[in-house]
Amino acid sequence: MRLRDDTDHERMWLKSYWGFNPQSWGCIGFTEEYRRDRFVREFFRPDLPSALVAIYITKTAPRENRHMASRIVGVMELSFTLGFAEHFIDLEQEPFVRKDVEAGRWRYSIKAKRAWRIIESAWPLVHELADQSYWPSRARYIGAQGVEMADSEAGRILDLPVTRAELFMGR
C-alpha cells in the first residue's frame, strides 16, 4: 500500500527524531511550549486541511537506530489533542526517554491519531527526498520546530510503500 492510498492529506511537515517507535511514542513533542504553539498555528490553519508529519532519524541517533540515520522512516497524522509527553509516551517501554521527559525535553506534545511505517527497502535519504526543505545547517531547527515540506516532496512521500503502524494512544 502507498501512503496516498490510506489518507487524503497532501500537506506534510518534516520533523526529526532519534528513532521511530509509534507503538510506545504516540506524539510529536517540543521542548519549548512556544515552539509547539507556533507549530499548531501553522499546522492547524483553518484555511488549509491538516497535514501529516514525516519523521526522519537524526545522524546522532542511538546505536540501535543508526541504520535509520538520515532516512525518512515513518509518518504520523496528528490529532487536535495537546498535552504533555508523559501522557502520550509509554515511558515503561521508553526508559531512556524518562530522564529527558522529566528534565522537560519534548514535554509539550501533540497526540498522533495514526501512524505508518515506510517499508525499510524504500527509506529515502532525507537530503535527497526533501532537497528543498532539508539541509544540514537546518537540522537542529527541524528537530526543534519542524518545517512544512514543499508539495513535490510531500507527493514523493505519499507515493512510498507503507504499512500501518500500531500507535500508543496515551494514558
DSSP file (Angstrom, degrees, kcal/mol; ACC not computed):
  #  RESIDUE AA STRUCTURE BP1 BP2  ACC     N-H-->O    O-->H-N    N-H-->O    O-->H-N    TCO  KAPPA ALPHA  PHI   PSI    X-CA   Y-CA   Z-CA
    1    1 A M              0   0    0      0, 0.0   161,-3.2     0, 0.0     2,-0.3   0.000 360.0 360.0 360.0 141.9    0.0    0.0    0.0
    2    2 A R  B >>  -A  161   0A   0    159,-0.3     3,-1.2     1,-0.1     4,-0.5  -0.709 360.0-118.5 -93.7 153.2    1.1    3.5   -0.7
    3    3 A L  H >> S+     0   0    0    157,-1.6     3,-1.7   154,-0.4     4,-0.7   0.882 115.2  62.4 -57.8 -38.0    0.5    6.2    1.9
    4    4 A R  H 34 S+     0   0    0    154,-2.9     3,-0.4     1,-0.3    -1,-0.3   0.792  97.1  58.9 -57.7 -29.2   -1.6    8.1   -0.7
    5    5 A D  H <4 S+     0   0    0     -3,-1.2    -1,-0.3   153,-0.3    -2,-0.2   0.670 110.1  41.7 -74.0 -17.4   -4.0    5.0   -0.7
    6    6 A D  H << S+     0   0    0     -3,-1.7     2,-0.3    -4,-0.5    -1,-0.2   0.414 117.2  35.7-114.1  -0.8   -4.7    5.4    3.1
    7    7 A T     <  -     0   0    0     -4,-0.7    -1,-0.1    -3,-0.4     0, 0.0  -0.996  52.4-151.2-151.1 151.3   -5.0    9.2    3.5
    8    8 A D        +     0   0    0     -2,-0.3     2,-0.1    -3,-0.1    -4,-0.1   0.341  64.3 115.3-102.8   5.9   -6.4   12.1    1.6
    9    9 A H        +     0   0    0      1,-0.1    42,-0.1    42,-0.0    -2,-0.1  -0.470  33.8 172.9 -72.7 145.0   -3.9   14.6    3.3
   10   10 A E        +     0   0    0     40,-0.4     2,-0.2    -2,-0.1    -1,-0.1   0.573  51.2  88.1-126.0 -22.4   -1.4   16.2    1.0
   11   11 A R        -     0   0    0     39,-0.5    41,-2.2   143,-0.1     2,-0.4  -0.551  58.1-174.4 -76.2 145.2    0.3   18.8    3.2
   12   12 A M  E     -b   52   0B   0    137,-0.4   137,-3.3    39,-0.2     2,-0.3  -0.998  16.6-158.2-146.9 140.7    3.3   17.4    5.1
   13   13 A W  E     -bC  53 148B   0     39,-2.9    41,-3.5    -2,-0.4     2,-0.4  -0.763  16.7-135.4-108.7 159.7    5.7   18.6    7.7
   14   14 A L  E     +bC  54 147B   0    133,-2.9   133,-1.8    -2,-0.3     2,-0.3  -0.970  28.4 164.3-118.8 130.9    9.2   17.3    8.4
   15   15 A K  E     -b   55   0B   0     39,-2.4    41,-2.0    -2,-0.4     2,-0.3  -0.982  25.5-132.4-142.2 151.3   10.5   16.6   11.9
   16   16 A S  E     +b   56   0B   0    126,-0.4     2,-0.3    -2,-0.3    41,-0.2  -0.802  23.3 171.9-110.6 151.2   13.5   14.6   13.2
   17   17 A Y  E     -b   57   0B   0     39,-2.2    41,-2.5    -2,-0.3    44,-0.1  -0.867  43.0-115.9-140.8 172.9   13.7   12.0   16.0
   18   18 A W  S    S-     0   0    0     -2,-0.3     2,-0.3    39,-0.2    50,-0.1   0.548  97.0 -11.2 -87.9 -10.8   16.3    9.6   17.3
   19   19 A G        -     0   0    0     37,-0.1     2,-0.4    42,-0.1    -1,-0.2  -0.960  65.5-114.9-171.1 174.5   14.0    6.7   16.4
   20   20 A F        +     0   0    0     -2,-0.3     3,-0.1    -3,-0.1    37,-0.0  -0.877  44.4 147.4-131.4  99.9   10.5    5.8   15.2
   21   21 A N    >>  +     0   0    0     -2,-0.4     3,-2.1     4,-0.1     4,-1.9  -0.587   7.0 165.2-130.4  67.1    8.5    3.8   17.8
   22   22 A P  T 34 S+     0   0    0      0, 0.0   146,-3.0     0, 0.0    -1,-0.1   0.749  71.2  71.0 -61.5 -22.2    4.9    4.8   17.4
   23   23 A Q  T 34 S+     0   0    0    144,-0.3   144,-0.1     1,-0.2     3,-0.1   0.712 120.4  16.2 -66.9 -18.2    3.8    1.8   19.4
   24   24 A S  T <4 S+     0   0    0     -3,-2.1    66,-3.2     1,-0.2     2,-0.5   0.448 127.0  55.8-126.9  -8.4    5.3    3.5   22.5
   25   25 A W  B  <  +I   89   0C   0     -4,-1.9     2,-0.4    64,-0.2    64,-0.2  -0.814  58.7 171.2-130.7  89.0    5.6    7.1   21.4
   26   26 A G        +     0   0    0     62,-2.6    86,-2.7    -2,-0.5     2,-0.3  -0.208  55.0  43.3 -98.4  43.2    2.3    8.4   20.2
   27   27 A C  E    S-D  111   0B   0     -2,-0.4     2,-0.4    84,-0.3    84,-0.2  -0.967  73.6-111.6-161.8 172.9    3.0   12.1   19.7
   28   28 A I  E     -D  110   0B   0     82,-1.9    82,-2.3    -2,-0.3     2,-0.3  -0.953  40.9-155.8-112.9 147.4    5.4   14.7   18.4
   29   29 A G  E     -D  109   0B   0     -2,-0.4     2,-0.4    80,-0.2    80,-0.2  -0.868  16.7-161.8-129.5 158.0    7.0   16.8   21.1
   30   30 A F  E     -D  108   0B   0     78,-1.8    78,-2.0    -2,-0.3    55,-0.1  -0.991  16.8-146.5-134.0 139.7    8.6   20.1   21.6
   31   31 A T  S    S+     0   0    0     -2,-0.4     2,-0.4    75,-0.2    76,-0.1   0.875  89.6  52.1 -75.0 -37.4   10.9   21.2   24.4
   32   32 A E  S >> S-     0   0    0    112,-0.2     4,-1.5     1,-0.1     3,-0.6  -0.862  75.7-142.9-104.1 134.0    9.6   24.8   24.4
   33   33 A E  H 3> S+     0   0    0     -2,-0.4     4,-2.6     1,-0.2     5,-0.2   0.870 100.6  59.3 -60.7 -38.3    5.9   25.5   24.6
   34   34 A Y  H 3> S+     0   0    0      1,-0.2     4,-2.1     2,-0.2    -1,-0.2   0.832 102.7  53.4 -63.3 -30.7    6.1   28.5   22.3
   35   35 A R  H <> S+     0   0    0     -3,-0.6     4,-2.5     2,-0.2    -1,-0.2   0.914 109.8  47.1 -69.6 -41.4    7.5   26.2   19.5
   36   36 A R  H  X S+     0   0    0     -4,-1.5     4,-2.8     1,-0.2    -2,-0.2   0.935 112.3  50.7 -62.2 -44.1    4.6   23.8   19.9
   37   37 A D  H  X S+     0   0    0     -4,-2.6     4,-2.2     1,-0.2    -2,-0.2   0.878 110.4  48.6 -63.6 -38.0    2.2   26.7   19.8
   38   38 A R  H  X S+     0   0    0     -4,-2.1     4,-2.0     2,-0.2     5,-0.2   0.927 111.4  50.4 -65.3 -44.1    3.8   28.1   16.6
   39   39 A F  H  X S+     0   0    0     -4,-2.5     4,-3.8     1,-0.2     5,-0.3   0.924 109.8  50.7 -58.4 -45.5    3.6   24.7   15.0
   40   40 A V  H  X S+     0   0    0     -4,-2.8     4,-2.6     1,-0.2    -1,-0.2   0.910 108.1  52.6 -60.5 -43.2   -0.1   24.4   16.0
   41   41 A R  H  < S+     0   0    0     -4,-2.2    -1,-0.2     1,-0.2    -2,-0.2   0.894 119.3  35.2 -60.2 -39.7   -0.8   27.9   14.4
   42   42 A E  H >< S+     0   0    0     -4,-2.0     3,-0.8    -5,-0.1    -2,-0.2   0.898 121.7  45.2 -79.9 -43.1    0.8   26.8   11.2
   43   43 A F  H 3< S+     0   0    0     -4,-3.8     2,-0.2     1,-0.2     8,-0.2   0.895 116.0  43.7 -70.7 -42.9   -0.3   23.1   11.2
   44   44 A F  T 3< S+     0   0    0     -4,-2.6    -1,-0.2    -5,-0.3    -2,-0.1  -0.235  75.9 158.7-101.5  43.9   -3.9   23.7   12.1
   45   45 A R    X   -     0   0    0     -3,-0.8     3,-1.6    -2,-0.2    -3,-0.1  -0.509  40.7-140.0 -69.0 130.0   -4.6   26.6    9.9
   46   46 A P  T 3  S+     0   0    0      0, 0.0    -1,-0.1     0, 0.0     4,-0.1   0.729 100.0  57.5 -65.6 -20.4   -8.4   26.9    9.3
   47   47 A D  T 3  S+     0   0    0      2,-0.1    -2,-0.1     0, 0.0    -3,-0.0   0.491 108.0  51.0 -88.1  -2.5   -7.9   27.8    5.7
   48   48 A L  S <  S-     0   0    0     -3,-1.6     3,-0.1    -5,-0.0     2,-0.0  -0.957  89.1-104.9-133.2 150.7   -6.0   24.6    4.9
   49   49 A P        -     0   0    0      0, 0.0    -4,-0.2     0, 0.0    -2,-0.1  -0.349  52.6 -91.0 -66.3 157.2   -6.5   20.9    5.5
   50   50 A S        -     0   0    0     -6,-0.1   -39,-0.5     1,-0.1   -40,-0.4  -0.139  46.7-132.3 -64.4 168.8   -4.5   19.4    8.3
   51   51 A A        -     0   0    0     -8,-0.2    27,-0.7   -42,-0.1     2,-0.2  -0.688   2.4-120.7-121.5 170.6   -1.1   17.9    7.5
   52   52 A L  E     -bE  12  77B   0    -41,-2.2   -39,-2.9    -2,-0.2     2,-0.5  -0.671  23.0-130.8-102.5 163.3    0.9   14.8    8.1
   53   53 A V  E     -bE  13  76B   0     23,-2.8    23,-2.6    -2,-0.2     2,-0.4  -0.970  12.4-152.3-121.4 117.5    4.4   14.7    9.8
   54   54 A A  E     -bE  14  75B   0    -41,-3.5   -39,-2.4    -2,-0.5     2,-0.5  -0.726  14.2-148.0 -85.0 135.1    7.2   12.8    8.1
   55   55 A I  E     -bE  15  74B   0     19,-3.1    18,-2.3    -2,-0.4    19,-1.3  -0.913  15.7-177.1-110.5 122.7    9.8   11.6   10.6
   56   56 A Y  E     -bE  16  72B   0    -41,-2.0   -39,-2.2    -2,-0.5     2,-0.4  -0.880  27.3-119.0-113.5 155.3   13.4   11.3    9.7
   57   57 A I  E     -bf  17  69B   0     14,-2.0    13,-3.4    11,-0.6    14,-0.3  -0.775  29.3-122.4 -97.9 131.0   16.1    9.9   12.0
   58   58 A T    >   -     0   0    0    -41,-2.5     3,-1.3    -2,-0.4    13,-0.1  -0.167  17.6-117.0 -69.2 160.9   18.9   12.1   13.0
   59   59 A K  T 3  S+     0   0    0      1,-0.3    -1,-0.1    10,-0.2    10,-0.1   0.715 115.5  60.2 -67.1 -20.2   22.6   11.4   12.5
   60   60 A T  T 3  S+     0   0    0      3,-0.0    -1,-0.3     0, 0.0     3,-0.1   0.116  77.2 142.1 -95.4  21.1   23.0   11.4   16.3
   61   61 A A    <   -     0   0    0     -3,-1.3   -42,-0.1     4,-0.1     5,-0.1  -0.223  62.1 -91.1 -59.3 149.6   20.5    8.5   16.7
   62   62 A P    >   -     0   0    0      0, 0.0     3,-2.3     0, 0.0     4,-0.5  -0.191  45.6 -97.8 -57.2 158.5   21.3    6.0   19.4
   63   63 A R  G >  S+     0   0    0      1,-0.3     3,-1.4     2,-0.2     4,-0.3   0.843 122.5  58.6 -49.0 -42.8   23.4    3.0   18.3
   64   64 A E  G 3  S+     0   0    0      1,-0.3    -1,-0.3     2,-0.1     3,-0.1   0.673 112.9  40.2 -67.6 -13.9   20.3    0.7   17.9
   65   65 A N  G X  S+     0   0    0     -3,-2.3     3,-2.0     1,-0.1     4,-0.5   0.304  80.5 105.2-113.6   7.7   18.8    3.2   15.4
   66   66 A R  G X  S+     0   0    0     -3,-1.4     3,-1.1    -4,-0.5    -2,-0.1   0.801  71.9  66.1 -61.4 -28.3   21.9    4.1   13.4
   67   67 A H  G 3  S+     0   0    0     -4,-0.3    -1,-0.3     1,-0.3    -2,-0.1   0.691 104.5  46.9 -66.3 -15.6   20.8    2.0   10.5
   68   68 A M  G X  S+     0   0    0     -3,-2.0     3,-1.9   -50,-0.1   -11,-0.6   0.528  83.2 134.6 -97.2  -9.6   17.9    4.5   10.1
   69   69 A A  B <  S+f   57   0B   0     -3,-1.1   -11,-0.2    -4,-0.5   -10,-0.2  -0.091  76.4   5.2 -53.3 135.0   20.1    7.7   10.4
   70   70 A S  T 3  S+     0   0    0    -13,-3.4    56,-2.9     1,-0.2    57,-0.4   0.603 107.5 114.6  69.1  15.5   19.4   10.4    7.8
   71   71 A R  B <  S-J  125   0D   0     -3,-1.9   -14,-2.0   -14,-0.3     2,-0.6  -0.898  70.3-124.5-118.1 145.5   16.4    8.4    6.4
   72   72 A I  E     +E   56   0B   0     52,-2.5   -16,-0.3    -2,-0.4     3,-0.1  -0.794  39.4 165.1 -83.7 119.7   12.7    9.2    6.4
   73   73 A V  E     +     0   0B   0    -18,-2.3    45,-2.5    -2,-0.6     2,-0.3   0.571  50.0   7.7-118.5 -13.6   11.2    6.1    8.1
   74   74 A G  E     -EG  55 117B   0    -19,-1.3   -19,-3.1    43,-0.3     2,-0.3  -0.982  51.2-138.4-162.8 171.3    7.6    7.0    9.1
   75   75 A V  E     -EG  54 116B   0     41,-2.2    41,-2.6    -2,-0.3     2,-0.4  -0.997  13.2-161.2-140.1 140.0    4.7    9.3    9.0
   76   76 A M  E     -EG  53 115B   0    -23,-2.6   -23,-2.8    -2,-0.3     2,-0.5  -0.958  10.8-148.2-121.9 142.7    2.2   10.4   11.7
   77   77 A E  E     -EG  52 114B   0     37,-2.7    36,-3.5    -2,-0.4    37,-1.5  -0.950  28.1-138.6-103.5 126.1   -1.2   12.0   11.4
   78   78 A L  E     - G   0 112B   0    -27,-0.7    34,-0.3    -2,-0.5     2,-0.1  -0.517   6.1-143.5 -89.4 152.4   -1.8   14.3   14.3
   79   79 A S  E     -     0   0B   0     32,-3.3    -1,-0.1     2,-0.2    34,-0.1  -0.274  32.0-107.1 -90.9-173.6   -5.0   14.8   16.3
   80   80 A F  E    S+     0   0B   0     -2,-0.1     2,-0.6    30,-0.1    32,-0.1   0.161  82.7 117.3 -99.9  17.0   -6.1   18.1   17.7
   81   81 A T  E     -     0   0B   0     30,-0.3    30,-2.6     2,-0.0     2,-0.3  -0.776  45.1-168.3 -95.2 118.0   -5.2   17.0   21.3
   82   82 A L  E     + G   0 110B   0     -2,-0.6     2,-0.3    28,-0.2    28,-0.2  -0.751  28.6 116.8 -98.4 149.8   -2.4   18.9   23.0
   83   83 A G  E     - G   0 109B   0     26,-2.2    26,-2.7    -2,-0.3     2,-0.3  -0.910  58.4 -51.7-176.8-154.7   -0.8   17.7   26.2
   84   84 A F  E >>  - G   0 108B   0     -2,-0.3     3,-2.3    24,-0.2     4,-0.8  -0.820  42.7-117.1-112.6 149.8    2.3   16.6   27.8
   85   85 A A  H >> S+     0   0    0     22,-1.8     4,-1.6    -2,-0.3     3,-1.2   0.837 111.0  63.9 -52.8 -39.6    4.7   13.9   26.7
   86   86 A E  H 34 S+     0   0    0      1,-0.3    -1,-0.3     2,-0.2     5,-0.2   0.681 101.9  52.4 -64.8 -14.6    4.1   11.7   29.7
   87   87 A H  H <4 S+     0   0    0     -3,-2.3    84,-2.2     1,-0.1    -1,-0.3   0.724 119.1  32.9 -85.7 -24.5    0.5   11.3   28.6
   88   88 A F  H << S+     0   0    0     -3,-1.2   -62,-2.6    -4,-0.8     2,-0.4   0.396 107.9  71.0-116.6   0.0    1.4   10.2   25.0
   89   89 A I  B  < S-I   25   0C   0     -4,-1.6     2,-1.4   -64,-0.2   -64,-0.2  -0.979  75.0-134.0-120.1 130.4    4.7    8.2   25.5
   90   90 A D    >>  -     0   0    0    -66,-3.2     3,-1.2    -2,-0.4     4,-1.1  -0.677  23.0-172.7 -81.3  93.1    4.7    4.9   27.2
   91   91 A L  T 34 S+     0   0    0     -2,-1.4     7,-0.3     1,-0.3    -1,-0.2   0.689  79.6  64.5 -66.9 -18.5    7.7    5.6   29.5
   92   92 A E  T 34 S+     0   0    0      1,-0.2    -1,-0.3     2,-0.1    -2,-0.1   0.854 110.3  38.4 -68.2 -33.8    7.8    1.9   30.6
   93   93 A Q  T <4 S+     0   0    0     -3,-1.2    -2,-0.2     1,-0.2    -1,-0.2   0.607 120.9  46.8 -89.6 -14.0    8.7    1.0   27.0
   94   94 A E    >X  +     0   0    0     -4,-1.1     3,-1.6     1,-0.1     4,-0.9  -0.517  64.6 158.3-124.5  62.0   10.9    4.0   26.5
   95   95 A P  H 3> S+     0   0    0      0, 0.0     4,-0.6     0, 0.0     3,-0.4   0.812  71.6  59.6 -62.0 -31.3   13.1    4.0   29.7
   96   96 A F  H 3> S+     0   0    0      1,-0.2     4,-0.5     2,-0.1     3,-0.1   0.740 104.5  53.1 -68.2 -19.5   15.9    6.1   28.1
   97   97 A V  H <> S+     0   0    0     -3,-1.6     4,-2.9     1,-0.2     5,-0.3   0.766  87.7  79.5 -84.7 -27.2   13.3    8.9   27.5
   98   98 A R  H  X S+     0   0    0     -4,-0.9     4,-2.8    -3,-0.4     5,-0.2   0.892  94.0  47.6 -49.8 -49.2   12.1    9.1   31.1
   99   99 A K  H  X S+     0   0    0     -4,-0.6     4,-1.4     1,-0.2    -1,-0.2   0.904 113.5  48.1 -61.7 -42.2   15.0   11.2   32.3
  100  100 A D  H  <>S+     0   0    0     -4,-0.5     5,-2.6     2,-0.2     4,-0.2   0.918 112.7  47.7 -65.4 -43.0   14.7   13.5   29.3
  101  101 A V  H ><5S+     0   0    0     -4,-2.9     3,-1.7     1,-0.2    -2,-0.2   0.920 110.3  52.1 -64.2 -42.9   11.0   14.0   29.7
  102  102 A E  H 3<5S+     0   0    0     -4,-2.8    -1,-0.2    -5,-0.3    -2,-0.2   0.803 107.8  53.3 -63.3 -27.5   11.4   14.6   33.5
  103  103 A A  T 3<5S-     0   0    0     -4,-1.4    -1,-0.3    -5,-0.2    -2,-0.2   0.450 127.7-100.7 -85.0  -1.3   14.0   17.3   32.5
  104  104 A G  T X 5S+     0   0    0     -3,-1.7     3,-1.1     1,-0.3     4,-0.3   0.404  72.1 144.7 101.9  -2.8   11.5   18.9   30.2
  105  105 A R  T 3 <S-     0   0    0     -5,-2.6    -1,-0.3     1,-0.2   -74,-0.1  -0.511  79.0  -5.1 -72.5 138.2   12.6   17.7   26.8
  106  106 A W  T 3  S+     0   0    0     -2,-0.2    -1,-0.2   -77,-0.1   -75,-0.2   0.611  92.1 136.2  59.5  16.1    9.7   17.0   24.3
  107  107 A R    <   +     0   0    0     -3,-1.1   -22,-1.8   -78,-0.2     2,-0.9   0.881  51.1  70.0 -63.8 -41.3    7.2   17.8   27.1
  108  108 A Y  E    S+DG  30  84B   0    -78,-2.0   -78,-1.8    -4,-0.3     2,-0.2  -0.687  78.9 172.9 -85.6 106.9    4.8   20.0   25.1
  109  109 A S  E     -DG  29  83B   0    -26,-2.7   -26,-2.2    -2,-0.9     2,-0.4  -0.705  38.5-146.0-123.9 162.6    3.2   17.5   22.8
  110  110 A I  E     -DG  28  82B   0    -82,-2.3   -82,-1.9    -2,-0.2   -28,-0.2  -0.997  33.4-123.9-125.3 123.9    0.6   16.9   20.2
  111  111 A K  E     -D   27   0B   0    -30,-2.6   -32,-3.3    -2,-0.4   -30,-0.3  -0.403  19.9-135.0 -70.1 138.5   -1.1   13.4   20.2
  112  112 A A  E     - G   0  78B   0    -86,-2.7   -34,-0.3   -34,-0.3     3,-0.1  -0.584  13.5-167.4 -85.7 155.0   -1.0   11.4   17.0
  113  113 A K  E    S+     0   0B   0    -36,-3.5     2,-0.3     1,-0.4   -35,-0.2   0.594  72.5  11.2-115.9 -19.0   -4.1    9.6   15.7
  114  114 A R  E     - G   0  77B   0    -37,-1.5   -37,-2.7    52,-0.1    -1,-0.4  -0.983  62.1-168.8-150.6 158.3   -2.5    7.3   13.1
  115  115 A A  E     - G   0  76B   0     50,-0.5    50,-2.7    -2,-0.3     2,-0.4  -0.993   3.6-161.9-148.2 153.4    1.0    6.3   12.0
  116  116 A W  E     -HG 164  75B   0    -41,-2.6   -41,-2.2    -2,-0.3     2,-0.5  -0.986  13.0-141.0-134.0 143.8    2.6    4.5    9.1
  117  117 A R  E     -HG 163  74B   0     46,-2.9    46,-2.1    -2,-0.4     2,-0.3  -0.901  21.7-130.2-100.4 131.6    6.0    2.8    8.7
  118  118 A I  E     -H  162   0B   0    -45,-2.5    44,-0.3    -2,-0.5     5,-0.1  -0.649  38.6 -98.0 -75.8 137.2    7.7    3.3    5.4
  119  119 A I    >   -     0   0    0     42,-2.5     3,-2.8    -2,-0.3     4,-0.4  -0.370  34.2-125.5 -58.9 129.2    8.9   -0.1    4.1
  120  120 A E  G >  S+     0   0    0      1,-0.3     3,-1.6     2,-0.2    -1,-0.1   0.822 107.5  57.7 -52.0 -40.9   12.5   -0.4    5.0
  121  121 A S  G 3  S+     0   0    0      1,-0.3    -1,-0.3     3,-0.0    -2,-0.1   0.647 109.7  47.8 -67.0 -11.5   13.8   -1.1    1.5
  122  122 A A  G <  S+     0   0    0     -3,-2.8    -1,-0.3    39,-0.1    -2,-0.2   0.352  73.6 135.5-108.8   3.8   12.2    2.3    0.4
  123  123 A W    <   -     0   0    0     -3,-1.6     2,-0.2    -4,-0.4   -50,-0.1  -0.357  46.7-146.8 -56.7 115.0   13.5    4.5    3.2
  124  124 A P        -     0   0    0      0, 0.0   -52,-2.5     0, 0.0     2,-0.3  -0.555  17.2-108.6 -82.9 150.2   14.6    7.7    1.3
  125  125 A L  B >>  -J   71   0D   0    -54,-0.2     4,-2.6    -2,-0.2     3,-0.9  -0.614  26.9-132.8 -70.7 133.9   17.6    9.7    2.4
  126  126 A V  H 3> S+     0   0    0    -56,-2.9     4,-2.3    -2,-0.3     8,-0.2   0.881 103.8  53.6 -60.8 -40.0   16.2   13.0    3.8
  127  127 A H  H 34 S+     0   0    0    -57,-0.4    -1,-0.3     1,-0.2     7,-0.1   0.728 113.9  43.3 -71.6 -19.0   18.7   15.2    1.9
  128  128 A E  H X4 S+     0   0    0     -3,-0.9     3,-0.7     2,-0.1    -2,-0.2   0.898 121.7  35.0 -88.3 -48.3   17.6   13.5   -1.4
  129  129 A L  H 3< S+     0   0    0     -4,-2.6     2,-0.5     1,-0.2     3,-0.2   0.924 125.7  40.0 -72.9 -43.5   13.8   13.4   -1.0
  130  130 A A  T 3X S+     0   0    0     -4,-2.3     4,-2.8    -5,-0.4    -1,-0.2  -0.347  71.1 145.7-101.7  51.5   13.5   16.7    1.0
  131  131 A D  T <4 S+     0   0    0     -3,-0.7    -1,-0.2    -2,-0.5    -2,-0.1   0.660  74.4  43.0 -67.6 -15.7   16.0   18.6   -1.1
  132  132 A Q  T  4 S+     0   0    0     -3,-0.2    -1,-0.2    18,-0.1    -2,-0.1   0.756 122.3  35.6 -95.4 -29.9   14.0   21.9   -0.7
  133  133 A S  T  4 S+     0   0    0     -3,-0.2     2,-0.4     1,-0.1    -2,-0.2   0.734 112.5  57.0 -96.7 -27.0   13.1   21.6    3.0
  134  134 A Y     <  +     0   0    0     -4,-2.8    -1,-0.1    -8,-0.2     3,-0.0  -0.878  47.2 152.6-113.8 138.4   16.2   20.0    4.5
  135  135 A W    >   -     0   0    0     -2,-0.4     3,-2.6     1,-0.0     4,-0.4  -0.932  52.8-107.4-151.6 152.1   19.8   21.0    4.5
  136  136 A P  G >  S+     0   0    0      0, 0.0     3,-1.5     0, 0.0     4,-0.3   0.810 116.2  56.4 -52.3 -39.0   22.4   20.0    7.2
  137  137 A S  G 3  S+     0   0    0      1,-0.3     4,-0.2     2,-0.1     3,-0.1   0.646 108.1  50.7 -69.4 -11.3   22.6   23.5    8.7
  138  138 A R  G <> S+     0   0    0     -3,-2.6     4,-2.4     1,-0.1    -1,-0.3   0.401  80.1 100.1-101.7  -0.1   18.9   23.4    9.3
  139  139 A A  H <> S+     0   0    0     -3,-1.5     4,-2.2    -4,-0.4     5,-0.2   0.888  81.3  48.5 -59.2 -45.1   18.8   20.0   11.0
  140  140 A R  H  > S+     0   0    0     -4,-0.3     4,-2.3     1,-0.2    -1,-0.2   0.910 111.5  50.6 -63.3 -40.7   18.6   21.3   14.6
  141  141 A Y  H  >>S+     0   0    0      1,-0.2     4,-3.3    -4,-0.2     5,-1.1   0.917 109.0  51.1 -62.6 -43.0   15.8   23.7   13.7
  142  142 A I  H  <5S+     0   0    0     -4,-2.4  -126,-0.4     3,-0.2    -1,-0.2   0.900 111.4  48.6 -61.9 -40.5   13.8   20.9   12.1
  143  143 A G  H  <5S+     0   0    0     -4,-2.2    -1,-0.2  -128,-0.2    -2,-0.2   0.893 119.2  38.2 -65.1 -39.7   14.3   18.8   15.2
  144  144 A A  H  <5S+     0   0    0     -4,-2.3  -112,-0.2    -5,-0.2    -2,-0.2   0.850 139.5   5.3 -80.2 -35.6   13.2   21.6   17.5
  145  145 A Q  T  <5S-     0   0    0     -4,-3.3    -3,-0.2    -5,-0.2    -2,-0.1   0.733  88.0-134.3-122.1 -36.7   10.4   23.2   15.4
  146  146 A G      < -     0   0    0     -5,-1.1     2,-0.3    -4,-0.2  -131,-0.2   0.080  15.2-126.1  84.5 153.6    9.7   21.2   12.2
  147  147 A V  E     -C   14   0B   0   -133,-1.8  -133,-2.9    -5,-0.1     2,-0.3  -0.983  17.6-110.9-136.0 147.7    9.2   22.7    8.7
  148  148 A E  E     -C   13   0B   0     -2,-0.3  -135,-0.3  -135,-0.2     2,-0.2  -0.623  38.4-130.7 -76.4 135.8    6.5   22.4    6.1
  149  149 A M        -     0   0    0   -137,-3.3  -137,-0.4    -2,-0.3    -1,-0.1  -0.502  22.6 -99.2 -86.3 154.2    7.6   20.4    3.1
  150  150 A A     >  -     0   0    0     -2,-0.2     4,-2.5     1,-0.1     3,-0.3  -0.364  35.4-113.0 -64.9 151.3    7.3   21.5   -0.5
  151  151 A D  H  > S+     0   0    0      1,-0.2     4,-2.5     2,-0.2     5,-0.2   0.873 117.5  54.1 -55.7 -39.9    4.3   20.0   -2.3
  152  152 A S  H  > S+     0   0    0      2,-0.2     4,-1.6     1,-0.2    -1,-0.2   0.884 109.4  47.7 -65.3 -37.2    6.6   18.0   -4.6
  153  153 A E  H  > S+     0   0    0     -3,-0.3     4,-1.9     2,-0.2    -2,-0.2   0.933 111.9  49.4 -67.2 -46.2    8.4   16.5   -1.6
  154  154 A A  H  X S+     0   0    0     -4,-2.5     4,-2.6     1,-0.2    -2,-0.2   0.902 108.2  54.9 -59.5 -41.3    5.1   15.6    0.1
  155  155 A G  H  X S+     0   0    0     -4,-2.5     4,-1.0     1,-0.2    -1,-0.2   0.883 105.9  51.3 -60.0 -39.3    3.9   14.0   -3.1
  156  156 A R  H  < S+     0   0    0     -4,-1.6     3,-0.3     1,-0.2    -1,-0.2   0.882 111.2  48.0 -66.8 -37.3    7.0   11.7   -3.2
  157  157 A I  H >< S+     0   0    0     -4,-1.9     3,-1.9     1,-0.2  -154,-0.4   0.910 106.4  57.0 -68.3 -41.0    6.4   10.6    0.4
  158  158 A L  H 3< S+     0   0    0     -4,-2.6  -154,-2.9     1,-0.3  -153,-0.3   0.762 105.1  53.6 -60.8 -23.5    2.7    9.9   -0.4
  159  159 A D  T 3< S+     0   0    0     -4,-1.0    -1,-0.3    -3,-0.3    -2,-0.2   0.457  86.3 106.6 -90.3  -1.5    3.9    7.5   -3.1
  160  160 A L  S <  S-     0   0    0     -3,-1.9  -157,-1.6    -4,-0.2     2,-0.3  -0.467  80.1-105.1 -76.9 149.7    6.2    5.5   -0.9
  161  161 A P  B     +A    2   0A   0      0, 0.0   -42,-2.5     0, 0.0     2,-0.3  -0.574  50.7 171.2 -74.2 135.6    5.1    2.0    0.2
  162  162 A V  E     -H  118   0B   0   -161,-3.2     2,-0.3    -2,-0.3   -44,-0.2  -0.890  28.2-147.2-138.3 165.2    3.9    1.9    3.8
  163  163 A T  E     -H  117   0B   0    -46,-2.1   -46,-2.9    -2,-0.3     2,-0.1  -0.972  37.8-100.9-128.0 149.1    2.3   -0.3    6.4
  164  164 A R  E     -H  116   0B   0     -2,-0.3     2,-0.4   -48,-0.2   -48,-0.3  -0.458  40.1-142.7 -64.7 139.2    0.0    0.9    9.2
  165  165 A A        -     0   0    0    -50,-2.7   -50,-0.5    -2,-0.1     2,-0.1  -0.842  16.5-110.0-107.0 143.1    1.8    1.1   12.5
  166  166 A E        -     0   0    0     -2,-0.4     2,-0.4   -52,-0.1  -142,-0.1  -0.468  39.8-151.0 -62.7 141.9    0.5    0.3   15.9
  167  167 A L        -     0   0    0   -144,-0.1     2,-0.5    -2,-0.1  -144,-0.3  -0.976  15.4-126.8-127.5 129.3    0.1    3.6   17.8
  168  168 A F        -     0   0    0   -146,-3.0   -56,-0.2    -2,-0.4  -144,-0.1  -0.620  22.2-160.4 -69.7 120.1    0.3    4.2   21.6
  169  169 A M        -     0   0    0     -2,-0.5    -1,-0.1     1,-0.3   -80,-0.1   0.433  35.2-119.0 -90.4   0.5   -3.0    6.0   22.2
  170  170 A G              0   0    0      1,-0.2    -1,-0.3   -82,-0.2   -82,-0.2  -0.253 360.0 360.0  95.7 178.7   -1.9    7.6   25.5
  171  171 A R              0   0    0    -84,-2.2    -1,-0.2    -3,-0.1   -83,-0.1   0.377 360.0 360.0 -98.6 360.0   -3.0    7.4   29.1
